[in-house]
């Protein structure tokens, strides 16, 4: 396995952070109080945001990253080039989200935003395949 290295920030990184932080304010997290926002950037330059939505049946909870990706896909855009995850603490996607995003672009940039930092502070940026080496894929 290779070391995780920083990736180049996409030019729209400030817009991605802003969208992820706005979405985080809409999170439905009555059980954990752990609010997460995410935003994906498509190859066309469009940004789609999402937040986590918890459920009393915890397994049915939907993560912010998957909500944002599904919004893009529902709008007809599957070419995801970057995702920004915004949460207090250590903003990394869970394993399920890593695999879900891998389906659409294993080399996408992943921006890790802690909303306790100023919005114009450059976030850590890594490549998805560094967070999920050898992700699962079916041959098409």
The first five atom37 places (N, CA, C, CB, O) and aatype in JSON, in Angstrom:
{
  "aatype": [20, 20, 20, 20, 20, 20, 20, 20, 20, 20, 20, 20, 20, 20, 20, 20, 20, 20, 20, 20, 20, 20, 20, 20, 20, 20, 20, 20, 20, 20, 20, 20, 20, 20, 20, 20, 20, 20, 20, 20, 20, 20, 20, 20, 20, 20, 20, 20, 20, 20, 20, 20, 20, 20, 20, 20, 20, 20, 20, 20, 20, 20, 20, 20, 20, 20, 20, 20, 20, 20, 20, 20, 20, 20, 20, 20, 20, 20, 20, 20, 20, 20, 20, 20, 20, 20, 20, 20, 20, 20, 20, 20, 20, 20, 20, 20, 20, 20, 20, 20, 20, 20, 20, 20, 20, 20, 20, 20, 20, 20, 20, 20, 20, 20, 20, 20, 20, 20, 20, 20, 20, 20, 20, 20, 20, 20, 20, 20, 20, 20, 20, 20, 20, 20, 20, 20, 20, 20, 20, 20],
  "atom_mask": [
    [1, 1, 1, 1, 1],
    [1, 1, 1, 1, 1],
    [1, 1, 1, 1, 1],
    [1, 1, 1, 1, 1],
    [1, 1, 1, 1, 1],
    [1, 1, 1, 1, 1],
    [1, 1, 1, 1, 1],
    [1, 1, 1, 1, 1],
    [1, 1, 1, 1, 1],
    [1, 1, 1, 1, 1],
    [1, 1, 1, 1, 1],
    [1, 1, 1, 1, 1],
    [1, 1, 1, 1, 1],
    [1, 1, 1, 1, 1],
    [1, 1, 1, 1, 1],
    [1, 1, 1, 1, 1],
    [1, 1, 1, 1, 1],
    [1, 1, 1, 1, 1],
    [1, 1, 1, 1, 1],
    [1, 1, 1, 1, 1],
    [1, 1, 1, 1, 1],
    [1, 1, 1, 1, 1],
    [1, 1, 1, 1, 1],
    [1, 1, 1, 1, 1],
    [1, 1, 1, 1, 1],
    [1, 1, 1, 1, 1],
    [1, 1, 1, 1, 1],
    [1, 1, 1, 1, 1],
    [1, 1, 1, 1, 1],
    [1, 1, 1, 1, 1],
    [1, 1, 1, 1, 1],
    [1, 1, 1, 1, 1],
    [1, 1, 1, 1, 1],
    [1, 1, 1, 1, 1],
    [1, 1, 1, 1, 1],
    [1, 1, 1, 1, 1],
    [1, 1, 1, 1, 1],
    [1, 1, 1, 1, 1],
    [1, 1, 1, 1, 1],
    [1, 1, 1, 1, 1],
    [1, 1, 1, 1, 1],
    [1, 1, 1, 1, 1],
    [1, 1, 1, 1, 1],
    [1, 1, 1, 1, 1],
    [1, 1, 1, 1, 1],
    [1, 1, 1, 1, 1],
    [1, 1, 1, 1, 1],
    [1, 1, 1, 1, 1],
    [1, 1, 1, 1, 1],
    [1, 1, 1, 1, 1],
    [1, 1, 1, 1, 1],
    [1, 1, 1, 1, 1],
    [1, 1, 1, 1, 1],
    [1, 1, 1, 1, 1],
    [1, 1, 1, 1, 1],
    [1, 1, 1, 1, 1],
    [1, 1, 1, 1, 1],
    [1, 1, 1, 1, 1],
    [1, 1, 1, 1, 1],
    [1, 1, 1, 1, 1],
    [1, 1, 1, 1, 1],
    [1, 1, 1, 1, 1],
    [1, 1, 1, 1, 1],
    [1, 1, 1, 1, 1],
    [1, 1, 1, 1, 1],
    [1, 1, 1, 1, 1],
    [1, 1, 1, 1, 1],
    [1, 1, 1, 1, 1],
    [1, 1, 1, 1, 1],
    [1, 1, 1, 1, 1],
    [1, 1, 1, 1, 1],
    [1, 1, 1, 1, 1],
    [1, 1, 1, 1, 1],
    [1, 1, 1, 1, 1],
    [1, 1, 1, 1, 1],
    [1, 1, 1, 1, 1],
    [1, 1, 1, 1, 1],
    [1, 1, 1, 1, 1],
    [1, 1, 1, 1, 1],
    [1, 1, 1, 1, 1],
    [1, 1, 1, 1, 1],
    [1, 1, 1, 1, 1],
    [1, 1, 1, 1, 1],
    [1, 1, 1, 1, 1],
    [1, 1, 1, 1, 1],
    [1, 1, 1, 1, 1],
    [1, 1, 1, 1, 1],
    [1, 1, 1, 1, 1],
    [1, 1, 1, 1, 1],
    [1, 1, 1, 1, 1],
    [1, 1, 1, 1, 1],
    [1, 1, 1, 1, 1],
    [1, 1, 1, 1, 1],
    [1, 1, 1, 1, 1],
    [1, 1, 1, 1, 1],
    [1, 1, 1, 1, 1],
    [1, 1, 1, 1, 1],
    [1, 1, 1, 1, 1],
    [1, 1, 1, 1, 1],
    [1, 1, 1, 1, 1],
    [1, 1, 1, 1, 1],
    [1, 1, 1, 1, 1],
    [1, 1, 1, 1, 1],
    [1, 1, 1, 1, 1],
    [1, 1, 1, 1, 1],
    [1, 1, 1, 1, 1],
    [1, 1, 1, 1, 1],
    [1, 1, 1, 1, 1],
    [1, 1, 1, 1, 1],
    [1, 1, 1, 1, 1],
    [1, 1, 1, 1, 1],
    [1, 1, 1, 1, 1],
    [1, 1, 1, 1, 1],
    [1, 1, 1, 1, 1],
    [1, 1, 1, 1, 1],
    [1, 1, 1, 1, 1],
    [1, 1, 1, 1, 1],
    [1, 1, 1, 1, 1],
    [1, 1, 1, 1, 1],
    [1, 1, 1, 1, 1],
    [1, 1, 1, 1, 1],
    [1, 1, 1, 1, 1],
    [1, 1, 1, 1, 1],
    [1, 1, 1, 1, 1],
    [1, 1, 1, 1, 1],
    [1, 1, 1, 1, 1],
    [1, 1, 1, 1, 1],
    [1, 1, 1, 1, 1],
    [1, 1, 1, 1, 1],
    [1, 1, 1, 1, 1],
    [1, 1, 1, 1, 1],
    [1, 1, 1, 1, 1],
    [1, 1, 1, 1, 1],
    [1, 1, 1, 1, 1],
    [1, 1, 1, 1, 1],
    [1, 1, 1, 1, 1],
    [1, 1, 1, 1, 1],
    [1, 1, 1, 1, 1],
    [1, 1, 1, 1, 1],
    [1, 1, 1, 1, 1]
  ],
  "atom_positions": [
    [[0.85, -1.17, 0.0], [0.0, 0.0, 0.0], [0.9, 1.24, 0.0], [-0.97, 0.0, 1.23], [1.9, 1.28, 0.71]],
    [[0.53, 2.23, -0.79], [1.35, 3.44, -0.86], [0.92, 4.44, 0.22], [1.25, 4.08, -2.26], [-0.17, 4.34, 0.77]],
    [[1.79, 5.39, 0.5], [1.47, 6.44, 1.46], [0.44, 7.38, 0.87], [2.74, 7.21, 1.88], [0.42, 7.62, -0.34]],
    [[-0.43, 7.93, 1.73], [-1.38, 8.94, 1.29], [-0.62, 10.23, 1.08], [-2.54, 9.12, 2.33], [0.12, 10.67, 1.96]],
    [[-0.81, 10.83, -0.07], [-0.14, 12.09, -0.35], [-1.19, 13.14, -0.73], [0.9, 11.92, -1.49], [-2.28, 12.81, -1.19]],
    [[-0.83, 14.38, -0.52], [-1.76, 15.45, -0.84], [-1.98, 15.53, -2.34], [-1.24, 16.8, -0.32], [-1.05, 15.34, -3.13]],
    [[-3.21, 15.79, -2.73], [-3.58, 15.97, -4.12], [-3.75, 17.47, -4.38], [-4.9, 15.18, -4.47], [-3.87, 18.26, -3.44]],
    [[-3.75, 17.84, -5.63], [-3.96, 19.24, -5.99], [-5.41, 19.62, -5.71], [-3.6, 19.49, -7.48], [-6.33, 18.88, -6.05]],
    [[-5.59, 20.77, -5.1], [-6.95, 21.27, -4.85], [-7.59, 21.67, -6.17], [-6.93, 22.46, -3.87], [-6.95, 22.31, -7.0]],
    [[-8.86, 21.3, -6.38], [-9.55, 21.79, -7.58], [-9.75, 23.3, -7.48], [-10.92, 21.07, -7.77], [-9.82, 23.85, -6.38]],
    [[-9.83, 23.97, -8.6], [-9.96, 25.43, -8.59], [-11.23, 25.9, -7.89], [-9.94, 25.96, -10.01], [-11.28, 27.03, -7.39]],
    [[-12.25, 25.06, -7.84], [-13.52, 25.43, -7.2], [-13.56, 25.05, -5.72], [-14.67, 24.76, -7.92], [-14.64, 24.91, -5.15]],
    [[-12.38, 24.9, -5.08], [-12.37, 24.38, -3.71], [-13.12, 25.26, -2.74], [-10.97, 24.2, -3.24], [-13.77, 24.74, -1.83]],
    [[-13.06, 26.58, -2.88], [-13.78, 27.47, -1.95], [-15.29, 27.3, -2.1], [-13.38, 28.94, -2.2], [-16.02, 27.33, -1.11]],
    [[-15.76, 27.11, -3.34], [-17.19, 26.89, -3.56], [-17.63, 25.54, -3.01], [-17.51, 26.97, -5.05], [-18.73, 25.42, -2.48]],
    [[-16.77, 24.53, -3.12], [-17.08, 23.21, -2.56], [-17.21, 23.29, -1.04], [-16.0, 22.19, -2.95], [-18.15, 22.73, -0.47]],
    [[-16.28, 23.96, -0.41], [-16.35, 24.11, 1.05], [-17.61, 24.84, 1.46], [-15.12, 24.86, 1.59], [-18.3, 24.42, 2.38]],
    [[-17.92, 25.94, 0.78], [-19.12, 26.71, 1.12], [-20.38, 25.87, 0.97], [-19.21, 27.95, 0.23], [-21.26, 25.92, 1.83]],
    [[-20.46, 25.1, -0.1], [-21.64, 24.25, -0.32], [-21.75, 23.16, 0.74], [-21.6, 23.62, -1.73], [-22.83, 22.87, 1.24]],
    [[-20.61, 22.55, 1.09], [-20.63, 21.49, 2.1], [-21.01, 22.04, 3.46], [-19.26, 20.8, 2.18], [-21.77, 21.41, 4.2]],
    [[-20.5, 23.21, 3.79], [-20.84, 23.82, 5.09], [-22.31, 24.22, 5.15], [-19.95, 25.04, 5.35], [-22.96, 24.06, 6.19]],
    [[-22.84, 24.75, 4.05], [-24.28, 25.09, 4.03], [-25.12, 23.84, 4.22], [-24.66, 25.8, 2.7], [-26.07, 23.83, 5.0]],
    [[-24.77, 22.78, 3.5], [-25.53, 21.53, 3.59], [-25.47, 20.97, 5.01], [-25.0, 20.5, 2.58], [-26.46, 20.45, 5.52]],
    [[-24.32, 21.09, 5.65], [-24.15, 20.58, 7.02], [-25.18, 21.21, 7.96], [-22.73, 20.87, 7.53], [-25.63, 20.56, 8.9]],
    [[-25.54, 22.45, 7.72], [-26.51, 23.14, 8.59], [-27.91, 22.53, 8.47], [-26.57, 24.63, 8.25], [-28.78, 22.82, 9.3]],
    [[-28.13, 21.71, 7.46], [-29.43, 21.06, 7.27], [-29.44, 19.6, 7.71], [-29.85, 21.14, 5.81], [-30.45, 18.91, 7.56]],
    [[-28.33, 19.12, 8.25], [-28.24, 17.71, 8.64], [-29.33, 17.35, 9.64], [-26.85, 17.41, 9.23], [-29.71, 18.15, 10.5]],
    [[-29.8, 16.12, 9.51], [-30.79, 15.58, 10.45], [-30.06, 14.55, 11.3], [-32.05, 14.95, 9.7], [-29.87, 13.41, 10.87]],
    [[-29.65, 14.96, 12.5], [-28.84, 14.1, 13.35], [-29.34, 14.13, 14.8], [-27.36, 14.53, 13.29], [-28.58, 14.49, 15.7]],
    [[-30.61, 13.76, 15.03], [-31.16, 13.86, 16.39], [-30.59, 12.82, 17.36], [-32.65, 13.72, 16.34], [-30.75, 12.97, 18.57]],
    [[-29.95, 11.78, 16.86], [-29.47, 10.7, 17.74], [-28.01, 10.9, 18.11], [-29.65, 9.35, 17.07], [-27.63, 10.65, 19.26]],
    [[-27.19, 11.33, 17.17], [-25.76, 11.47, 17.42], [-25.31, 12.92, 17.6], [-24.99, 10.85, 16.3], [-24.25, 13.16, 18.17]],
    [[-26.1, 13.87, 17.12], [-25.69, 15.28, 17.05], [-24.4, 15.44, 16.25], [-25.51, 15.85, 18.46], [-23.67, 16.41, 16.44]],
    [[-24.12, 14.5, 15.36], [-22.92, 14.51, 14.53], [-23.34, 14.95, 13.14], [-22.21, 13.1, 14.5], [-23.76, 14.14, 12.32]],
    [[-23.22, 16.25, 12.88], [-23.69, 16.79, 11.6], [-22.56, 16.82, 10.58], [-24.27, 18.21, 11.8], [-21.43, 17.21, 10.88]],
    [[-22.9, 16.4, 9.37], [-21.92, 16.32, 8.29], [-22.53, 16.94, 7.03], [-21.48, 14.85, 8.03], [-23.71, 16.73, 6.73]],
    [[-21.73, 17.69, 6.32], [-22.12, 18.21, 5.02], [-21.11, 17.75, 3.99], [-22.23, 19.76, 5.03], [-19.94, 17.54, 4.31]],
    [[-21.56, 17.6, 2.77], [-20.66, 17.21, 1.68], [-21.11, 17.89, 0.41], [-20.63, 15.67, 1.5], [-22.27, 18.27, 0.25]],
    [[-20.17, 18.04, -0.49], [-20.47, 18.59, -1.81], [-19.58, 17.88, -2.82], [-20.25, 20.14, -1.85], [-18.4, 17.66, -2.57]],
    [[-20.16, 17.53, -3.96], [-19.4, 16.92, -5.04], [-19.3, 17.9, -6.2], [-20.05, 15.59, -5.5], [-20.21, 18.69, -6.45]],
    [[-18.18, 17.83, -6.88], [-17.92, 18.64, -8.07], [-17.93, 17.71, -9.26], [-16.57, 19.42, -7.96], [-17.27, 16.67, -9.25]],
    [[-18.67, 18.08, -10.31], [-18.72, 17.26, -11.51], [-17.72, 17.79, -12.54], [-20.14, 17.23, -12.09], [-17.24, 18.92, -12.44]],
    [[-17.44, 16.96, -13.51], [-16.54, 17.36, -14.59], [-17.07, 18.6, -15.31], [-16.36, 16.21, -15.59], [-16.28, 19.41, -15.81]],
    [[-18.39, 18.76, -15.36], [-19.0, 19.93, -16.0], [-18.87, 21.19, -15.16], [-20.47, 19.65, -16.28], [-19.2, 22.28, -15.63]],
    [[-18.38, 21.06, -13.92], [-18.2, 22.22, -13.05], [-19.35, 22.5, -12.11], [-17.96, 23.41, -13.87], [-19.34, 23.49, -11.39]],
    [[-20.35, 21.63, -12.12], [-21.5, 21.81, -11.23], [-21.21, 21.22, -9.86], [-22.75, 21.17, -11.84], [-20.46, 20.26, -9.73]],
    [[-21.82, 21.81, -8.84], [-21.66, 21.36, -7.47], [-23.01, 20.92, -6.92], [-21.04, 22.47, -6.58], [-24.01, 21.62, -7.07]],
    [[-23.01, 19.75, -6.29], [-24.21, 19.21, -5.67], [-23.87, 18.91, -4.21], [-24.72, 17.91, -6.41], [-22.83, 18.33, -3.91]],
    [[-24.76, 19.31, -3.31], [-24.49, 19.16, -1.88], [-25.46, 18.19, -1.24], [-24.56, 20.52, -1.18], [-26.53, 17.89, -1.77]],
    [[-25.06, 17.71, -0.08], [-25.91, 16.82, 0.69], [-25.49, 16.84, 2.15], [-25.86, 15.38, 0.13], [-24.41, 17.32, 2.5]],
    [[-26.34, 16.3, 3.0], [-26.06, 16.23, 4.43], [-26.43, 14.83, 4.92], [-26.85, 17.33, 5.23], [-27.11, 14.08, 4.23]],
    [[-25.96, 14.5, 6.12], [-26.33, 13.2, 6.67], [-27.76, 13.26, 7.19], [-25.36, 12.79, 7.8], [-28.23, 14.28, 7.69]],
    [[-28.45, 12.13, 7.04], [-29.84, 12.0, 7.48], [-29.92, 10.72, 8.31], [-30.85, 11.96, 6.26], [-29.87, 9.61, 7.78]],
    [[-30.05, 10.89, 9.63], [-30.09, 9.74, 10.52], [-31.49, 9.13, 10.56], [-29.66, 10.14, 11.93], [-32.47, 9.73, 10.11]],
    [[-31.54, 7.93, 11.1], [-32.79, 7.2, 11.24], [-32.74, 6.43, 12.55], [-33.04, 6.25, 10.03], [-31.67, 6.01, 12.98]],
    [[-33.9, 6.25, 13.18], [-33.95, 5.49, 14.43], [-33.4, 4.09, 14.24], [-35.39, 5.43, 14.97], [-32.84, 3.5, 15.17]],
    [[-33.55, 3.54, 13.04], [-32.92, 2.28, 12.68], [-31.57, 2.66, 12.08], [-33.81, 1.42, 11.66], [-31.46, 2.92, 10.89]],
    [[-30.54, 2.68, 12.92], [-29.25, 3.27, 12.55], [-28.71, 2.83, 11.2], [-28.26, 2.96, 13.59], [-28.08, 3.62, 10.5]],
    [[-28.92, 1.6, 10.82], [-28.42, 1.1, 9.55], [-29.03, 1.81, 8.35], [-28.68, -0.37, 9.44], [-28.48, 1.74, 7.25]],
    [[-30.13, 2.48, 8.54], [-30.78, 3.21, 7.45], [-30.31, 4.65, 7.32], [-32.28, 3.19, 7.64], [-30.75, 5.38, 6.44]],
    [[-29.41, 5.06, 8.2], [-28.84, 6.4, 8.11], [-28.11, 6.57, 6.78], [-27.88, 6.67, 9.3], [-27.46, 5.64, 6.3]],
    [[-28.23, 7.76, 6.2], [-27.59, 8.05, 4.93], [-26.53, 9.12, 5.16], [-28.63, 8.52, 3.85], [-26.81, 10.17, 5.74]],
    [[-25.32, 8.85, 4.71], [-24.2, 9.78, 4.89], [-24.29, 10.95, 3.91], [-22.87, 9.06, 4.71], [-24.91, 10.84, 2.85]],
    [[-23.68, 12.05, 4.29], [-23.69, 13.26, 3.47], [-23.05, 13.05, 2.1], [-22.97, 14.38, 4.19], [-23.55, 13.56, 1.1]],
    [[-21.96, 12.29, 2.07], [-21.26, 12.07, 0.81], [-22.15, 11.37, -0.21], [-19.99, 11.26, 1.04], [-22.18, 11.73, -1.38]],
    [[-22.87, 10.34, 0.26], [-23.75, 9.61, -0.64], [-24.95, 10.46, -1.04], [-24.22, 8.3, 0.0], [-25.43, 10.35, -2.16]],
    [[-25.44, 11.3, -0.13], [-26.56, 12.19, -0.47], [-26.15, 13.16, -1.58], [-27.03, 12.97, 0.78], [-26.9, 13.38, -2.53]],
    [[-24.96, 13.73, -1.46], [-24.47, 14.67, -2.48], [-24.26, 13.96, -3.81], [-23.15, 15.33, -2.02], [-24.66, 14.47, -4.86]],
    [[-23.64, 12.8, -3.78], [-23.4, 12.05, -5.02], [-24.73, 11.66, -5.68], [-22.55, 10.78, -4.75], [-24.86, 11.75, -6.9]],
    [[-25.69, 11.24, -4.89], [-26.99, 10.87, -5.45], [-27.7, 12.07, -6.06], [-27.88, 10.25, -4.37], [-28.41, 11.92, -7.06]],
    [[-27.53, 13.26, -5.48], [-28.12, 14.46, -6.06], [-27.54, 14.72, -7.45], [-27.89, 15.69, -5.14], [-28.27, 15.07, -8.38]],
    [[-26.23, 14.55, -7.58], [-25.59, 14.74, -8.89], [-26.09, 13.71, -9.89], [-24.06, 14.65, -8.76], [-26.42, 14.05, -11.03]],
    [[-26.16, 12.49, -9.47], [-26.6, 11.41, -10.37], [-28.05, 11.61, -10.76], [-26.42, 10.03, -9.7], [-28.42, 11.39, -11.92]],
    [[-28.88, 12.03, -9.81], [-30.3, 12.28, -10.12], [-30.45, 13.42, -11.12], [-31.08, 12.62, -8.83], [-31.45, 13.48, -11.84]],
    [[-29.47, 14.32, -11.17], [-29.48, 15.42, -12.13], [-28.83, 15.04, -13.46], [-28.77, 16.64, -11.55], [-28.7, 15.87, -14.35]],
    [[-28.44, 13.77, -13.57], [-27.88, 13.28, -14.83], [-26.37, 13.41, -14.96], [-28.5, 13.99, -15.95], [-25.84, 13.28, -16.06]],
    [[-25.68, 13.67, -13.86], [-24.23, 13.84, -13.92], [-23.53, 12.75, -13.1], [-23.82, 15.25, -13.4], [-23.71, 12.65, -11.88]],
    [[-22.74, 11.94, -13.78], [-22.04, 10.85, -13.12], [-20.53, 11.04, -13.1], [-22.37, 9.55, -13.8], [-19.82, 10.24, -12.49]],
    [[-20.03, 12.07, -13.74], [-18.59, 12.31, -13.81], [-18.14, 13.16, -12.63], [-18.21, 13.0, -15.15], [-17.96, 14.37, -12.75]],
    [[-17.97, 12.51, -11.48], [-17.58, 13.21, -10.26], [-16.05, 13.34, -10.22], [-18.1, 12.46, -8.99], [-15.34, 12.36, -10.43]],
    [[-15.56, 14.56, -9.96], [-14.12, 14.78, -9.94], [-13.59, 15.11, -8.55], [-13.76, 15.89, -10.89], [-12.4, 14.94, -8.28]],
    [[-14.48, 15.57, -7.65], [-14.04, 15.91, -6.3], [-15.21, 15.85, -5.34], [-13.4, 17.31, -6.27], [-16.37, 15.98, -5.73]],
    [[-14.88, 15.64, -4.08], [-15.87, 15.69, -3.01], [-15.25, 16.42, -1.83], [-16.34, 14.25, -2.59], [-14.06, 16.27, -1.56]],
    [[-16.05, 17.22, -1.15], [-15.62, 17.9, 0.06], [-16.48, 17.39, 1.21], [-15.72, 19.46, -0.08], [-17.71, 17.4, 1.12]],
    [[-15.84, 16.95, 2.28], [-16.55, 16.5, 3.47], [-16.29, 17.51, 4.56], [-16.11, 15.05, 3.92], [-15.14, 17.83, 4.87]],
    [[-17.37, 18.03, 5.16], [-17.26, 19.07, 6.17], [-17.87, 18.58, 7.48], [-17.95, 20.38, 5.71], [-19.07, 18.35, 7.57]],
    [[-17.02, 18.43, 8.48], [-17.5, 18.05, 9.8], [-16.47, 18.44, 10.84], [-17.8, 16.55, 9.88], [-15.29, 18.56, 10.54]],
    [[-16.93, 18.65, 12.06], [-16.04, 19.01, 13.15], [-15.26, 17.77, 13.57], [-16.82, 19.61, 14.34], [-15.84, 16.7, 13.77]],
    [[-13.97, 17.92, 13.71], [-13.14, 16.79, 14.1], [-12.28, 16.35, 12.94], [-14.0, 15.62, 14.59], [-11.61, 17.16, 12.31]],
    [[-12.3, 15.05, 12.67], [-11.5, 14.48, 11.59], [-12.4, 14.2, 10.4], [-10.77, 13.19, 12.05], [-13.1, 13.18, 10.4]],
    [[-12.42, 15.06, 9.4], [-13.36, 14.92, 8.29], [-12.91, 13.92, 7.22], [-13.59, 16.26, 7.65], [-12.38, 14.31, 6.19]],
    [[-13.12, 12.65, 7.48], [-12.82, 11.63, 6.48], [-14.09, 10.84, 6.19], [-11.67, 10.69, 6.95], [-14.9, 10.62, 7.09]],
    [[-14.26, 10.4, 4.94], [-15.45, 9.61, 4.63], [-15.35, 8.21, 5.24], [-15.63, 9.5, 3.1], [-14.26, 7.65, 5.37]],
    [[-16.49, 7.67, 5.62], [-16.52, 6.31, 6.16], [-16.22, 5.31, 5.04], [-17.91, 6.0, 6.81], [-16.18, 5.68, 3.86]],
    [[-16.01, 4.08, 5.4], [-15.68, 3.05, 4.41], [-16.76, 2.86, 3.37], [-15.43, 1.75, 5.1], [-16.46, 2.68, 2.19]],
    [[-18.03, 2.89, 3.79], [-19.13, 2.72, 2.83], [-19.12, 3.86, 1.81], [-20.49, 2.67, 3.57], [-19.34, 3.62, 0.62]],
    [[-18.88, 5.08, 2.26], [-18.85, 6.21, 1.33], [-17.65, 6.14, 0.41], [-18.84, 7.53, 2.1], [-17.74, 6.51, -0.76]],
    [[-16.52, 5.68, 0.92], [-15.35, 5.53, 0.07], [-15.65, 4.57, -1.07], [-14.14, 5.03, 0.89], [-15.32, 4.84, -2.23]],
    [[-16.28, 3.45, -0.74], [-16.61, 2.47, -1.77], [-17.67, 3.02, -2.73], [-17.11, 1.16, -1.13], [-17.57, 2.82, -3.94]],
    [[-18.66, 3.71, -2.2], [-19.72, 4.29, -3.03], [-19.13, 5.28, -4.03], [-20.78, 4.98, -2.14], [-19.46, 5.22, -5.22]],
    [[-18.27, 6.18, -3.57], [-17.66, 7.17, -4.45], [-16.7, 6.53, -5.45], [-16.93, 8.22, -3.63], [-16.57, 6.99, -6.58]],
    [[-16.03, 5.47, -5.03], [-15.1, 4.73, -5.88], [-15.79, 4.25, -7.16], [-14.5, 3.54, -5.12], [-15.16, 4.17, -8.22]],
    [[-17.05, 3.94, -7.06], [-17.84, 3.48, -8.22], [-17.79, 4.51, -9.35], [-19.3, 3.21, -7.8], [-17.83, 4.14, -10.52]],
    [[-17.71, 5.78, -9.01], [-17.82, 6.84, -10.0], [-16.47, 7.44, -10.41], [-18.7, 7.93, -9.47], [-16.34, 7.97, -11.51]],
    [[-15.47, 7.36, -9.52], [-14.14, 7.87, -9.9], [-13.16, 7.55, -8.77], [-14.18, 9.41, -10.18], [-13.09, 8.29, -7.79]],
    [[-12.41, 6.47, -8.9], [-11.46, 6.1, -7.84], [-10.32, 7.11, -7.66], [-10.89, 4.75, -8.13], [-9.63, 7.06, -6.65]],
    [[-10.13, 8.0, -8.62], [-9.04, 8.98, -8.49], [-9.55, 10.38, -8.14], [-8.24, 9.04, -9.78], [-8.82, 11.36, -8.29]],
    [[-10.81, 10.49, -7.69], [-11.32, 11.82, -7.37], [-10.57, 12.44, -6.19], [-12.83, 11.75, -7.06], [-10.03, 11.74, -5.33]],
    [[-10.56, 13.75, -6.17], [-9.97, 14.49, -5.05], [-10.95, 14.51, -3.89], [-9.59, 15.94, -5.47], [-12.16, 14.66, -4.09]],
    [[-10.43, 14.35, -2.68], [-11.25, 14.36, -1.47], [-10.73, 15.49, -0.59], [-11.19, 12.96, -0.71], [-9.6, 15.45, -0.09]],
    [[-11.57, 16.5, -0.41], [-11.22, 17.65, 0.42], [-11.76, 17.42, 1.83], [-11.78, 18.98, -0.18], [-12.94, 17.11, 2.0]],
    [[-10.91, 17.56, 2.82], [-11.27, 17.28, 4.2], [-11.37, 18.6, 4.96], [-10.23, 16.33, 4.87], [-10.35, 19.19, 5.33]],
    [[-12.6, 19.07, 5.18], [-12.85, 20.39, 5.74], [-13.36, 20.32, 7.18], [-13.84, 21.14, 4.88], [-14.38, 19.69, 7.45]],
    [[-12.65, 20.97, 8.08], [-13.12, 21.13, 9.45], [-13.73, 22.53, 9.54], [-11.95, 20.94, 10.5], [-13.0, 23.52, 9.42]],
    [[-15.05, 22.64, 9.76], [-15.7, 23.95, 9.76], [-15.27, 24.87, 10.9], [-17.17, 23.76, 9.81], [-15.7, 26.02, 10.94]],
    [[-14.44, 24.39, 11.81], [-13.92, 25.26, 12.86], [-12.75, 26.1, 12.36], [-13.5, 24.43, 14.07], [-12.25, 26.96, 13.08]],
    [[-12.3, 25.84, 11.12], [-11.25, 26.65, 10.51], [-11.91, 27.69, 9.62], [-10.24, 25.76, 9.7], [-13.03, 27.47, 9.16]],
    [[-11.26, 28.81, 9.36], [-11.83, 29.81, 8.45], [-12.09, 29.2, 7.07], [-10.9, 31.04, 8.34], [-11.33, 28.35, 6.6]],
    [[-13.16, 29.66, 6.42], [-13.58, 29.09, 5.13], [-12.54, 29.27, 4.04], [-14.89, 29.72, 4.69], [-12.56, 28.54, 3.05]],
    [[-11.63, 30.23, 4.19], [-10.62, 30.44, 3.15], [-9.31, 29.7, 3.45], [-10.35, 31.93, 3.0], [-8.32, 29.9, 2.76]],
    [[-9.32, 28.85, 4.48], [-8.16, 28.03, 4.8], [-8.15, 26.81, 3.89], [-8.17, 27.61, 6.29], [-9.14, 26.08, 3.82]],
    [[-7.06, 26.58, 3.21], [-6.99, 25.42, 2.31], [-7.14, 24.13, 3.12], [-5.66, 25.42, 1.52], [-6.42, 23.93, 4.1]],
    [[-8.07, 23.26, 2.7], [-8.24, 22.0, 3.41], [-7.2, 20.98, 2.95], [-9.66, 21.44, 3.18], [-6.56, 21.15, 1.92]],
    [[-7.05, 19.94, 3.73], [-6.24, 18.81, 3.27], [-6.96, 18.2, 2.08], [-6.0, 17.74, 4.42], [-8.19, 18.11, 2.08]],
    [[-6.22, 17.8, 1.08], [-6.81, 17.2, -0.11], [-6.02, 15.95, -0.47], [-6.83, 18.22, -1.31], [-4.81, 16.0, -0.67]],
    [[-6.72, 14.82, -0.55], [-6.09, 13.54, -0.88], [-6.87, 12.9, -2.03], [-6.04, 12.6, 0.36], [-7.96, 13.34, -2.37]],
    [[-6.31, 11.88, -2.6], [-7.01, 11.15, -3.66], [-7.79, 9.99, -3.04], [-6.0, 10.62, -4.73], [-7.33, 9.35, -2.09]],
    [[-8.96, 9.74, -3.58], [-9.82, 8.68, -3.05], [-9.11, 7.34, -3.03], [-11.09, 8.58, -3.86], [-9.25, 6.59, -2.06]],
    [[-8.35, 7.01, -4.06], [-7.72, 5.69, -4.1], [-6.67, 5.53, -2.99], [-7.08, 5.45, -5.46], [-6.31, 4.41, -2.64]],
    [[-6.18, 6.65, -2.46], [-5.29, 6.56, -1.3], [-6.06, 6.22, -0.03], [-4.52, 7.86, -1.12], [-5.52, 5.59, 0.88]],
    [[-7.32, 6.64, 0.03], [-8.17, 6.32, 1.19], [-8.79, 4.93, 1.06], [-9.28, 7.37, 1.35], [-9.18, 4.33, 2.06]],
    [[-8.89, 4.43, -0.16], [-9.48, 3.11, -0.4], [-8.63, 2.36, -1.44], [-10.97, 3.24, -0.89], [-9.03, 2.22, -2.59]],
    [[-7.47, 1.89, -1.01], [-6.66, 1.13, -1.96], [-7.37, -0.17, -2.33], [-5.26, 0.83, -1.37], [-7.97, -0.83, -1.48]],
    [[-7.29, -0.53, -3.58], [-7.88, -1.77, -4.08], [-9.4, -1.82, -3.86], [-7.23, -2.96, -3.4], [-9.94, -2.86, -3.48]],
    [[-10.06, -0.71, -4.1], [-11.52, -0.67, -3.98], [-12.17, -1.69, -4.9], [-12.05, 0.73, -4.3], [-11.6, -2.07, -5.93]],
    [[-13.34, -2.14, -4.54], [-14.08, -3.17, -5.28], [-14.69, -2.59, -6.54], [-15.17, -3.8, -4.39], [-15.31, -1.53, -6.5]],
    [[-14.53, -3.28, -7.65], [-15.17, -2.9, -8.93], [-15.58, -4.14, -9.68], [-14.22, -2.04, -9.8], [-14.87, -5.15, -9.66]],
    [[-16.7, -4.08, -10.34], [-17.13, -5.13, -11.26], [-16.74, -4.71, -12.66], [-18.66, -5.39, -11.16], [-16.83, -3.53, -13.01]],
    [[-16.32, -5.64, -13.46], [-16.02, -5.32, -14.86], [-17.32, -5.07, -15.58], [-15.21, -6.48, -15.55], [-18.3, -5.78, -15.38]],
    [[-17.33, -4.06, -16.43], [-18.55, -3.73, -17.18], [-18.47, -4.33, -18.55], [-18.75, -2.21, -17.29], [-19.39, -4.18, -19.35]]
  ]
}
